[in-house]
Amino acid sequence: MKKYFGLPVLALLFTFCAPKDKWVRNVTNGGALGTTYAITYLSQEEIDLSKEIDSVFMVINESMSTYKSDSDISRINLSNDSTLVVDHMFRDVFELSKQVYEATDGAFDPTVGVLANAWGFGPGEQLKMDSIRVDSLKNYVGFDKVTLNEDGTISKQINGIAFDFNSIAKGYTIDRLGVVLENHGIANYLIEVGGEVLAKGNNKLTHRNWAIGIDDPQSLEQRVIKKAVYLKNKAMASSGNYRKFWIDEKTGEKYVHTLDPKTGYPKNSAILATSVLAKDCATADAFATAFMVMQLEETKAFLKSSELDAYIIYLDENGITQEFMTAGFEKAVINK
């Protein structure tokens, strides 16, 4: 009996001490928020989180989709409902929007909803725009004209002010998806929704950090990767005017989806695209939009005293494509 007594104990010790080097790659993808998504998460065994993921998209739409007529944001926008108590997600996005609005001196402003509709970039009616109409609609723009009250209701200085959280809600959704994964013990994952990403841990299957490509804004006919970066415990969001725009058939003038809250006009500037690295995707999303509105030198000055890192593609005074990136962003670039 003594001869064989220790074998099961040794086997048990080996089982508990053995390194867990078997990783299962789980992938969930589909369509949501008017775009596509792909979520890769690694675990020790196969796990299906598709229902939980769908639930996040559903509650975000119920809260902040301007294309859903009965969402909270639509009730606040269209009915000026001052009795509706917003959920914690709306609160989170509102508070972060206020912080970025103040930090960028109004370059980021989610109260551009009326302008977005008027210029043809929202769910509402597109209008024939001229300087008089633009000046009139600017009265309905300004994040300093709205208040999130302690009871969770929203107050407006002027009825008709409309929120448009499209430039931050996608990033926020990605952050919420990350919370879902982590609540299930997932520490290594890559979430991509419409080009915005959140990377946590690393890719245990390749023993590398997560690799992400950045599109070339000047390649419209086919997708070309301009830069690639390795990310670990970082979010990256990009913004550009190279996909969302329309051209007036009569004048040939191009109207881009980035709106300057101060002028009321689409911002068709020399900046072609921005990519921002941050700890969370909502922050990266908001600042990527703001940097499309701000002047390049203004953005550079801002970044010097910021924890953010950024990569900006722009045209110089001679129309030649140039690049700017912070030192932190450059460290993340693959094959520099």
VOVEX-191294 format. One record per residue: residue number from 1; residue in one letter; z, x, y of N, C-alpha, C, O in turn. Coordinates in pm, whole numbers. Each point is the difference from the previous one (the first is absolute). Layout:
<sites>
NUM/a/Z/X/Y/Z/X/Y/Z/X/Y/Z/X/Y
...
</sites>
This chain:
<sites>
1/m/0/82/-120/0/-82/120/0/87/126/-70/-29/97
2/k/151/138/-100/5/87/117/-135/63/29/-34/26/116
3/k/-41/-2/-223/-129/67/16/-95/-81/88/-80/60/72
4/y/87/-191/-76/-95/-85/72/62/-74/118/-70/-72/71
5/f/201/87/-50/69/-78/103/-52/29/141/-9/-90/84
6/g/-24/217/-60/-40/37/136/-142/-34/37/-32/0/119
7/l/-54/-29/-213/-141/-21/31/-26/-118/93/-75/15/97
8/p/133/-133/-121/-22/-110/92/54/29/139/-59/-42/99
9/v/170/114/-91/57/35/131/-94/92/76/-23/-20/119
10/l/-31/120/-187/-95/93/63/-124/-73/46/-53/26/108
11/a/7/-117/-192/-119/-78/36/27/-85/123/-86/-14/87
12/l/206/-43/-81/37/-84/114/9/82/128/-47/-42/105
13/l/109/161/-115/9/88/116/-138/41/49/-25/6/121
14/f/-64/22/-214/-136/39/36/-71/-113/73/-74/22/96
15/t/98/-144/-144/-65/-116/63/44/-15/145/-81/-27/88
16/f/212/46/-62/49/-20/135/-31/117/91/-11/-17/122
17/c/-4/135/-177/-24/118/82/-148/30/21/-37/79/87
18/a/-48/-141/-168/-143/28/9/-54/-43/135/35/-108/47
19/p/-118/185/18/-57/-38/130/-97/-117/-15/-77/-9/-96
20/k/82/-78/194/-90/-115/-2/-132/40/65/-16/-15/122
21/d/-76/64/-199/-125/49/56/-117/-93/-30/-115/34/28
22/k/145/-149/-83/-107/-96/-28/-6/-100/114/96/-73/25
23/w/-209/71/45/-16/-90/114/-113/-99/-25/-107/37/-49
24/v/133/-162/83/-101/-105/-14/-54/-34/138/77/-24/93
25/r/-206/23/-81/-66/-34/128/-27/-150/2/-82/-51/-76
26/n/150/-18/165/-19/-144/18/-81/-24/127/27/62/103
27/v/-125/-148/-110/-85/-27/116/-11/-150/21/-29/-75/-93
28/t/52/32/217/-21/-140/38/-90/-1/122/28/68/98
29/n/-136/-143/-103/-90/-7/115/-56/-140/17/13/-85/-89
30/g/-75/61/203/-56/-132/28/-32/-15/147/-25/98/69
31/g/26/-221/-22/-29/-29/140/116/-73/65/61/-88/-61
32/a/-29/123/185/107/-64/76/-11/42/146/-56/105/32
33/l/109/-189/57/1/28/144/-140/25/55/-17/75/97
34/g/-82/-136/-157/-137/17/46/-62/132/-37/-103/39/56
35/t/164/33/-150/-52/130/-41/33/21/-148/33/-95/-71
36/t/-43/218/25/30/31/-139/125/88/-8/39/64/97
37/y/20/-61/-214/115/87/-21/-5/62/-138/-59/-55/-93
38/a/122/172/80/13/69/-128/135/69/-2/33/79/89
39/i/45/-108/-191/135/55/-11/14/72/-133/-16/-60/-107
40/t/47/187/113/21/82/-120/147/39/-5/53/57/95
41/y/12/-86/-207/140/36/-13/28/52/-141/-47/-55/-99
42/l/125/162/94/27/69/-125/138/-37/-52/96/-11/76
43/s/-89/-7/-207/127/-36/-64/5/60/-140/-99/53/-49
44/q/215/-63/-13/17/53/-135/-60/-93/-105/-23/41/-114
45/e/0/-165/152/-63/-96/-90/-84/-96/83/19/-12/122
46/e/-109/-56/-188/-89/-91/71/80/-113/64/88/-59/-63
47/i/-120/30/189/70/-106/72/-98/-73/91/-80/63/70
48/d/85/-194/-72/-91/-82/79/76/-65/114/83/-88/-23
49/l/-111/131/146/67/-54/117/-94/-85/85/25/-22/119
50/s/-133/-26/-178/-101/-74/75/56/-127/64/-39/-35/112
51/k/129/-35/-180/57/-122/57/85/31/122/-8/-70/102
52/e/89/174/-112/82/40/114/-87/45/117/32/-29/115
53/i/-140/99/-144/-92/47/103/-69/-119/68/-11/-4/123
54/d/-36/-91/-202/-63/-120/56/97/-77/89/-38/-57/101
55/s/164/57/-140/102/-71/77/16/60/138/19/-73/98
56/v/-25/207/-87/11/65/130/-115/-43/91/22/-36/116
57/f/-143/39/-168/-115/-41/80/14/-146/45/-36/-35/112
58/m/87/-48/-201/13/-142/31/99/-23/115/-30/-74/94
59/v/147/137/-101/100/-24/104/-42/62/133/34/-52/106
60/i/-107/164/-111/-51/59/124/-99/-95/66/5/-19/122
61/n/-93/-41/-201/-95/-96/54/70/-121/60/-38/-49/107
62/e/141/1/-175/75/-115/50/67/31/133/19/-88/84
63/s/15/213/-64/69/40/121/-95/39/113/18/-45/113
64/m/-119/130/-143/-74/65/108/-152/-10/-3/-66/71/74
65/s/9/-157/-157/-145/-12/-4/-50/-95/108/34/-119/0
66/t/-114/171/92/-58/-86/104/-114/-85/-55/-48/-91/67
67/y/3/122/-189/-107/-77/-62/54/-114/-86/-77/-75/-60
68/k/209/61/54/65/-108/-74/61/-96/102/94/36/70
69/s/-145/-156/-62/36/-91/108/147/-41/-1/55/-35/105
70/d/10/39/-221/139/-42/-7/98/117/-15/117/-20/-31
71/s/-165/142/53/90/116/-4/93/-4/121/-26/-70/97
72/d/133/146/-105/95/4/112/-68/47/128/21/-58/107
73/i/-102/163/-117/-63/54/120/-99/-99/61/-13/-7/122
74/s/-56/-70/-206/-93/-101/51/74/-114/70/-47/-52/101
75/r/161/13/-156/79/-105/64/51/47/136/5/-77/95
76/i/33/204/-88/47/55/128/-117/14/98/15/-27/119
77/n/-130/70/-170/-117/21/86/-62/-130/47/-20/-20/120
78/l/-9/-69/-214/-79/-120/30/84/-115/54/-46/-76/85
79/s/168/63/-136/85/-113/41/111/42/96/77/-84/46
80/n/-69/214/-17/107/52/85/137/-49/-48/86/-38/80
81/d/-69/40/-212/123/-51/-62/117/94/31/10/109/-57
82/s/78/-152/145/114/82/41/125/-30/-83/107/56/24
83/t/-121/-147/-124/114/-34/-85/-9/70/-136/98/3/-75
84/l/-214/53/43/-19/64/-130/83/128/-9/-5/84/90
85/v/81/-70/-198/79/121/-24/-82/91/-91/-25/-33/-115
86/v/-14/147/167/-86/91/-76/80/70/-109/122/11/10
87/d/-192/35/-114/66/69/-112/26/146/36/-39/47/107
88/h/105/25/-199/38/139/27/-122/90/14/6/102/70
89/m/-118/-138/-136/-120/83/11/-59/-10/140/-38/101/60
90/f/30/-222/-7/-49/-19/136/90/75/98/-48/63/94
91/r/179/-71/-118/94/73/85/-26/150/-2/-6/64/104
92/d/-11/-10/-226/-25/144/-14/-124/42/78/2/99/74
93/v/-110/-175/-90/-127/34/64/11/-15/152/-53/81/76
94/f/122/-186/-33/19/-22/144/76/117/61/-41/54/103
95/e/152/-14/-164/84/106/56/-74/134/3/9/74/98
96/l/-81/-43/-206/-76/126/-1/-113/-5/102/-28/99/67
97/s/-36/-214/-54/-107/-15/100/53/25/141/-66/63/82
98/k/185/-113/-56/61/21/131/25/147/26/-24/50/110
99/q/73/22/-212/26/143/13/-128/78/29/-2/87/87
100/v/-106/-119/-161/-126/72/20/-64/-39/133/-58/85/68
101/y/70/-212/-31/-49/-47/131/63/81/112/-70/46/91
102/e/200/-28/-97/71/74/105/-32/149/-5/-15/64/103
103/a/5/-9/-225/-27/144/-15/-140/37/49/-21/112/46
104/t/-73/-204/-57/-139/28/38/-37/-60/135/-118/-6/37
105/d/219/-39/37/-24/-58/132/-100/-115/-7/-86/-15/87
106/g/98/-66/-191/-82/-120/-12/-136/18/-65/-77/-96/-9
107/a/46/217/-36/-129/20/-68/-4/-78/-131/-106/-47/-42
108/f/221/34/-22/11/-85/-119/67/-130/43/113/1/49
109/d/-183/-112/-68/53/-128/47/-52/-114/-88/-115/-41/15
110/p/198/-11/-105/-43/-108/-90/-13/-136/66/-25/-99/-69
111/t/42/90/203/-25/-129/66/-144/-10/48/-30/-79/89
112/v/-59/158/-148/-142/-6/38/-73/-110/-77/-123/-3/-2
113/g/197/-86/-61/-63/-103/-83/-104/-83/72/-107/-28/-55
114/v/137/-13/179/-96/-79/78/-127/80/26/-111/-54/-11
115/l/126/181/45/-116/85/24/-79/24/-128/-123/0/2
116/a/194/21/-114/-68/23/-128/-89/-118/-35/-113/18/-46
117/n/164/-139/66/-81/-120/-26/-120/-6/94/-113/-23/-43
118/a/139/43/170/-105/-13/102/-113/100/-22/-117/-33/24
119/w/150/154/-69/-102/102/-22/-63/-9/-139/-90/78/-32
120/g/134/-172/-50/-63/-20/-130/62/79/-113/-67/25/-101
121/f/193/15/116/67/79/-104/124/-70/-54/89/66/-54
122/g/-82/-196/67/114/-76/-51/-46/-130/-62/-120/-26/-9
123/p/215/-56/-35/-36/-126/-66/-43/-109/98/-56/-102/-41
124/g/83/122/171/-31/-102/99/-143/6/50/-81/78/-49
125/e/52/-162/148/-136/-12/53/-38/120/88/76/40/88
126/q/-193/15/-115/-52/107/84/-54/-60/129/-66/-104/-3
127/l/94/168/116/-40/-52/129/-104/90/66/-17/116/-39
128/k/-51/-169/137/-91/80/81/85/71/104/63/-64/85
129/m/-61/195/-91/94/77/81/-64/58/125/-113/49/-3
130/d/187/-56/113/-36/69/124/131/46/64/108/-29/-51
131/s/-118/99/162/118/59/61/102/-107/42/120/23/-8
132/i/-168/-137/53/91/-106/43/80/-54/-118/121/-20/9
133/r/-191/-3/-121/69/-52/-118/97/103/-58/110/-34/-43
134/v/-152/162/43/87/105/-51/129/6/82/109/7/-56
135/d/-122/-10/189/118/4/86/90/-120/-25/123/12/4
136/s/-183/-126/-30/78/-120/-29/76/12/-131/118/-34/-7
137/l/-185/83/-96/63/11/-132/107/109/-4/92/-7/-82
138/k/-103/107/169/101/107/4/138/-53/37/101/65/-28
139/n/-95/-183/89/130/-60/32/78/-34/-126/122/-14/3
140/y/-194/1/-115/64/-36/-127/29/123/-87/32/-12/-119
141/v/-44/129/179/23/124/-74/118/76/61/13/9/122
142/g/72/44/-210/115/79/47/120/-23/-90/58/-109/0
143/f/-21/210/-77/112/-16/-93/133/-15/74/100/-42/-59
144/d/-99/76/187/120/-20/80/15/-146/43/98/-36/65
145/k/-196/-47/-103/5/-142/34/52/-86/-115/7/-123/11
146/v/30/188/-122/50/-74/-116/136/56/-41/29/118/23
147/t/54/-203/-83/135/39/-38/33/-53/-139/-28/-116/-32
148/l/87/201/-50/55/-43/-128/148/-28/24/78/92/24
149/n/-41/-218/-30/137/-40/29/93/28/-118/-45/20/-112
150/e/176/-20/139/98/30/-104/-5/-100/-115/30/34/-114
151/d/-69/-157/143/-7/-102/-105/-130/5/-80/-22/-82/-88
152/g/-66/180/120/-124/16/-75/-118/-79/53/-106/1/-61
153/t/124/-68/173/-111/-71/62/-72/93/98/53/104/40
154/i/-174/-143/-2/-82/79/93/-15/-75/131/-34/-119/2
155/s/59/189/107/-22/-58/133/-116/70/68/-16/122/-11
156/k/-65/-200/83/-113/54/77/17/-36/147/44/-109/34
157/q/-79/203/52/1/-30/143/-112/-97/35/12/-80/94
158/i/-121/87/-171/-116/-87/25/-44/-60/-132/-27/74/-95
159/n/20/-205/86/-55/-63/-119/-147/37/-13/-75/-2/97
160/g/35/36/-217/-138/42/-22/-11/146/-39/-104/44/-49
161/i/211/32/69/3/139/-49/-12/-3/-152/70/-77/-66
162/a/-156/160/12/-26/0/-145/23/138/-59/-53/100/49
163/f/133/-97/-156/23/126/-71/-116/30/-95/-59/-90/-59
164/d/29/217/46/-96/49/-100/57/129/-57/-11/106/60
165/f/73/-118/-179/65/115/-62/-91/74/-98/49/78/-82
166/n/-179/-102/90/-92/63/-96/6/152/4/-29/65/-101
167/s/65/-7/214/2/146/12/132/62/-43/23/119/20
168/i/64/-198/-79/127/52/-51/42/-69/-129/73/59/-80
169/a/-117/-182/58/45/-79/-116/-47/59/-132/70/-9/-100
170/k/-189/68/100/-50/59/-125/88/117/-42/37/13/-116
171/g/-4/72/213/89/112/-29/137/-48/-45/60/57/-91
172/y/-10/-162/156/130/-54/-37/-3/-57/-142/96/15/-75
173/t/-205/-80/40/-15/-55/-135/9/112/-103/65/-15/-103
174/i/-129/126/130/4/115/-91/144/49/-18/41/32/-111
175/d/34/-27/221/140/41/-10/81/-96/-87/85/43/-77
176/r/-113/-173/90/71/-100/-81/-38/15/-148/85/-18/-88
177/l/-210/48/62/-42/23/-138/72/122/-59/37/1/-117
178/g/-17/100/200/74/118/-44/143/-35/-38/53/54/-97
179/v/9/-144/172/136/-44/-31/4/-69/-136/92/21/-79
180/v/-193/-103/52/-8/-69/-130/-6/101/-114/72/-13/-99
181/l/-158/112/113/-13/101/-106/131/76/-20/44/21/-113
182/e/18/19/222/123/78/-10/115/-82/-57/88/54/-66
183/n/-89/-185/92/102/-87/-58/-14/-10/-152/94/-40/-69
184/h/-211/76/18/-23/3/-144/10/143/-56/-42/27/-112
185/g/99/61/192/22/136/-47/-122/90/5/0/107/-59
186/i/-106/-150/130/-122/80/12/14/97/117/19/-42/114
187/a/-27/171/-143/18/102/105/-129/73/33/-8/70/101
188/n/-94/-86/-185/-128/70/21/-112/-104/6/-35/-62/-101
189/y/-19/44/220/-103/-104/15/-88/27/121/35/75/91
190/l/-150/-139/-93/-95/5/111/-47/-143/26/-58/-64/-88
191/i/82/16/209/-41/-135/40/-108/12/105/17/70/100
192/e/-129/-137/-122/-111/0/98/-42/-144/25/-34/-72/-94
193/v/37/32/219/-46/-132/41/-93/17/118/42/39/109
194/g/-170/-67/-130/-97/9/108/-9/136/65/-28/10/120
195/g/53/95/-198/-11/135/54/130/61/47/6/121/22
196/e/99/-202/-4/131/53/37/76/33/-128/-15/-70/-100
197/v/96/175/102/63/44/-124/147/37/20/43/40/109
198/l/32/-54/-218/137/50/-9/10/74/-132/-26/-56/-106
199/a/66/184/114/10/83/-119/144/46/-18/58/61/90
200/k/-2/-90/-206/137/43/-30/1/84/-128/-76/-26/-93
201/g/164/127/91/4/90/-113/-132/73/-13/-58/40/101
202/n/11/-21/-223/-131/63/-19/-67/-55/-125/56/-82/-72
203/n/-176/129/50/-76/-45/-117/41/86/-119/-51/111/-18
204/k/142/-161/-63/53/75/-114/-107/33/-103/17/92/-80
205/l/-127/-166/80/-106/23/-98/-83/124/34/-53/66/-89
206/t/43/-36/219/-77/117/42/90/113/49/-45/111/26
207/h/175/-143/-13/98/97/50/-35/45/142/23/115/38
208/r/-78/-206/39/-33/25/141/50/-116/85/34/-107/-52
209/n/-29/131/182/28/-111/90/-122/-92/3/-107/36/-47
210/w/126/-155/102/-107/-99/2/-111/43/96/28/37/114
211/a/-152/-41/-158/-115/41/82/-66/-123/63/-30/-97/-69
212/i/8/104/201/-56/-112/75/-119/49/83/6/106/61
213/g/-113/-184/-59/-117/33/79/-3/-76/132/48/-113/9
214/i/-104/175/93/-16/-62/133/-149/-14/27/-74/98/-8
215/d/29/-218/40/-142/-27/20/-55/70/125/70/19/99
216/d/-196/18/-108/-73/53/115/-48/-119/83/-81/-79/-49
217/p/129/62/174/-37/-117/81/-147/-2/42/-49/-102/48
218/q/-20/214/-65/-141/4/41/-95/-21/-117/-122/8/18
219/s/175/-35/-135/-83/-30/-116/13/-150/-30/95/-42/-66
220/l/-190/-36/115/9/-144/-10/-71/-57/-122/41/-103/-54
221/e/-148/168/9/-79/-54/-110/69/20/-134/-12/-85/-89
222/q/84/195/73/73/24/-123/131/70/31/13/68/102
223/r/83/-85/-191/132/57/25/-1/150/-26/-39/45/-108
224/v/82/31/209/9/145/-11/142/41/39/53/-44/102
225/i/10/129/-184/135/46/29/-5/115/101/-61/104/-25
226/k/125/-125/139/4/102/106/108/105/-29/-23/119/17
227/k/138/-164/-60/112/87/-33/75/-61/-118/-7/-121/-23
228/a/78/206/-51/87/-47/-106/136/64/18/10/116/41
229/v/95/-191/-70/136/50/19/85/-28/-123/-26/-93/-76
230/y/128/176/57/102/-24/-101/120/-65/69/45/49/104
231/l/5/-157/-161/115/-68/58/113/-12/-102/-23/-25/-118
232/k/145/44/167/120/-22/-80/106/-59/93/36/61/101
233/n/14/-178/-137/101/-69/80/-45/-18/144/77/18/95
234/k/-204/-54/-80/-59/-22/131/-93/-121/-4/-52/-38/-105
235/a/33/-20/222/-98/-107/16/-110/49/93/25/83/88
236/m/-145/-133/-108/-111/33/90/-79/-126/31/-36/-76/-90
237/a/8/56/217/-82/-112/44/-110/53/91/21/94/76
238/s/-136/-156/-86/-116/42/80/-55/-118/79/13/-115/-42
239/s/-72/145/154/-64/-102/83/-128/56/57/-11/120/26
240/g/-87/-208/-7/-128/44/55/-84/-120/39/28/-113/-40
241/n/-130/139/118/-87/-107/47/-135/0/-71/-94/-65/45
242/y/86/137/-156/-130/18/-65/-33/-108/-102/-112/-3/-52
243/r/206/-87/21/-30/-107/-95/12/-138/62/-84/-87/-25
244/k/186/64/106/22/-131/59/-55/-4/143/66/44/94
245/f/-186/-95/-81/-62/-14/132/-113/-102/-10/-42/-37/-109
246/w/-5/-8/224/-119/-84/1/-86/41/119/50/55/98
247/i/-178/-82/-108/-97/41/103/-66/-124/59/-51/-85/-73
248/d/52/77/204/-64/-111/69/-151/7/-21/-63/99/37
249/e/6/-203/-96/-144/0/-32/-87/7/124/-112/51/-5
250/k/161/-103/117/-80/-2/123/7/132/76/-101/51/48
251/t/222/4/-36/18/120/82/4/128/-83/-22/109/53
252/g/50/-122/-183/14/118/-86/132/71/18/22/107/-58
253/e/68/-165/137/128/63/25/91/-14/-122/3/-104/-65
254/k/72/210/37/90/4/-116/142/-37/43/52/54/98
255/y/10/-146/-173/137/-40/27/86/33/-122/-23/-51/-110
256/v/123/136/131/83/47/-111/130/-79/-6/39/-65/97
257/h/28/70/-214/118/-84/-20/126/55/66/98/-73/15
258/t/-98/201/24/117/55/69/1/-51/144/-93/26/76
259/l/198/-98/-40/9/-58/133/103/75/83/108/33/-49
260/d/-142/-7/174/92/63/92/81/-110/67/-55/-76/80
261/p/185/64/-110/80/-109/55/8/3/153/23/-103/64
262/k/-41/221/-6/13/11/145/-124/-47/74/10/-62/105
263/t/-127/91/-161/-124/-41/67/-50/-135/-50/-69/-73/72
264/g/104/40/-195/-48/-124/-59/-135/12/-68/-53/-97/-53
265/y/-3/219/54/-133/23/-57/8/80/-131/98/72/-23
266/p/-200/-84/-62/-8/88/-118/-5/146/44/-65/34/99
267/k/136/51/-174/11/141/37/-104/81/-76/27/52/-109
268/n/-144/-41/166/-109/77/-63/2/141/59/-85/35/82
269/s/184/44/-126/23/131/60/-64/111/-81/-71/-25/-98
270/a/98/148/140/-54/117/-70/77/29/-129/-45/80/-82
271/i/159/-144/64/78/18/-123/-62/-86/-109/-10/-122/13
272/l/-33/186/-120/-69/-70/-108/95/-52/-107/-20/-109/-54
273/a/123/186/24/93/-40/-105/130/78/12/2/113/48
274/t/106/-175/-93/130/65/-2/65/-20/-137/-18/-105/-62
275/s/92/204/17/81/-12/-121/139/53/34/14/107/60
276/v/87/-182/-99/138/34/37/87/8/-125/-7/-86/-87
277/l/89/190/81/99/16/-107/138/-36/55/38/42/109
278/a/36/-121/-187/135/-40/38/82/-25/-125/-52/3/-111
279/k/181/-26/129/87/-26/-114/-28/-136/-62/17/-19/-120
280/d/-58/-76/203/-33/-134/-50/-136/-42/52/-48/51/101
281/c/-14/-143/-172/-140/-34/31/-13/-92/120/-102/4/69
282/a/202/-87/-43/-8/-87/117/-6/83/128/-78/-30/90
283/t/160/134/-83/-1/89/117/-133/72/11/-58/8/109
284/a/9/45/-220/-129/70/1/-111/-94/44/-88/40/77
285/d/89/-163/-125/-101/-99/33/-3/-30/149/-106/-3/63
286/a/224/-21/-7/9/-34/142/-47/113/90/-75/-22/95
287/f/119/144/-125/-38/113/86/-147/38/-17/-62/49/95
288/a/6/-69/-214/-143/27/-18/-82/-90/93/-102/43/54
289/t/146/-167/-37/-66/-92/93/22/44/145/-94/2/80
290/a/218/32/-48/31/42/137/-80/121/43/-46/8/114
291/f/28/88/-205/-72/123/34/-149/-25/20/-70/82/61
292/m/19/-195/-113/-139/-37/28/-15/-49/144/-108/7/58
293/v/217/-57/-2/-1/-53/137/34/107/102/-61/6/107
294/m/156/80/-140/45/103/93/-106/108/18/-85/21/-86
295/q/91/47/200/-88/114/23/44/116/-91/117/11/-34
296/l/-211/74/-4/29/108/-94/111/92/52/91/33/-75
297/e/-99/8/200/102/90/55/136/-68/4/103/65/-18
298/e/-104/-193/42/124/-78/0/62/-2/-140/121/12/-15
299/t/-206/-28/-85/46/-1/-139/54/136/-41/104/9/-65
300/k/-175/98/104/46/135/-32/139/26/59/86/57/-67
301/a/-65/-98/190/129/20/65/109/-80/-72/112/47/-17
302/f/-148/-167/-24/96/-84/-72/41/65/-132/118/0/-36
303/l/-215/54/-36/25/56/-132/89/125/5/70/30/-96
304/k/-73/41/208/81/122/12/149/-29/-12/76/84/-48
305/s/-34/-202/92/143/-36/-5/27/-109/-103/102/-69/8
306/s/-193/55/-104/12/-105/-101/13/59/-139/-42/113/-25
307/e/100/-189/-66/8/40/-140/-129/-36/-76/-14/33/-118
308/l/-77/-100/184/-126/-40/-63/-96/118/-8/9/95/78
309/d/-100/-103/-175/-112/94/-6/-129/-81/2/-5/-113/-48
310/a/-99/172/106/-124/-76/17/-124/87/-10/3/121/23
311/y/-112/-189/-57/-132/60/-8/-94/-92/77/-9/-119/-30
312/i/-62/173/129/-84/-81/87/-140/58/5/-19/120/22
313/i/-79/-206/-44/-142/38/9/-54/-62/129/16/-120/24
314/y/-80/202/59/-45/-50/129/-128/71/45/-41/99/-59
315/l/-19/-153/162/-118/62/61/40/67/130/71/-59/81
316/d/-116/183/-62/32/68/126/-96/-46/109/-83/-88/-21
317/e/96/150/139/-82/-43/115/-150/19/-23/-81/-59/71
318/n/45/140/-170/-142/21/-32/-46/-86/-118/-113/12/-47
319/g/203/-98/0/-36/-87/-111/5/68/-135/-54/-52/-98
320/i/119/167/91/11/75/-126/131/-36/-69/105/-7/63
321/t/-113/-16/-193/118/-39/-76/102/114/-7/-34/113/-34
322/q/158/-146/66/109/96/-5/117/-58/-79/6/-121/-25
323/e/86/207/-14/118/-43/-74/127/59/61/1/112/50
324/f/103/-192/-54/133/48/39/98/-40/-109/-4/-113/-49
325/m/91/204/10/106/-36/-93/126/79/30/-5/115/44
326/t/119/-179/-67/127/67/20/21/102/-112/-67/-4/-103
327/a/162/94/124/27/102/-101/49/-63/-130/-36/46/-109
328/g/116/-151/120/50/-67/-119/-110/-66/-80/4/-1/-123
329/f/-101/-55/191/-112/-62/-71/-85/106/-68/-46/-17/-112
330/e/26/128/183/-82/108/-55/59/54/-130/-74/39/-90
331/k/205/-37/79/65/48/-122/-33/-90/-120/0/46/-114
332/a/-28/-172/140/-27/-95/-107/-145/3/-46/-32/-54/-106
333/v/-56/114/185/-144/0/-31/-30/83/-124/52/110/-16
334/i/-135/-165/-71/-43/68/-121/-124/83/32/-90/-47/71
335/n/84/170/-121/-115/89/22/-30/15/147/-109/-35/46
336/k/204/86/27/-11/15/146/-122/84/37/-25/22/118
</sites>
